[in-house]
């Protein structure tokens, strides 16, 4: 039976962007009840959260152990040696990164009808990662930075921005968290 990992999408990365290699072995010889053998198509070593892969990394390695007792009704054949540790290497494929300067005019707000804002800089630099084809097409015009002005007061402040992309960029994500420095004033 093959060994595997659960790849949790995030940070602009999907399962299809990953080539997974498991060592020292990637299969085990097992026996068990018919129901158990039907239930398990692979034995999952654990989860890898793709959003935790650093922006500039092209591959990462994780170490897992395998607890056979969590797979009910399945046993190793006598003589099958279970390695103490498994190394899982995830290589990123068809992934690109891009840094864009998002103009102040692309900053929008929600949450308050009686506040105006003025962005203190001409642009905000945002990093993106994801599908190479979509990254190639991504421009600053495709990006909006949303500020929630709920419960904010008049005056200068730094507000967390949510990066919003158009529908054509479902396999791309902003990398990191972004703050926008604004001056808030009452609407006239």
Secondary structure by P-SEA (a helix, b strand, c coil): cbbbbbbbbccccccccccccccccccccccccaaaaaacccccccccccccccccccbbbbbbbbccccccccccccccccccbbbbbbbbccbbbbbbbcccccccccccccbbbbbcccbbbbbbbccaaaaaacccccbbbbbbcccccccbbbbbbbbbbccccccccccbbbbbbbbbbccc
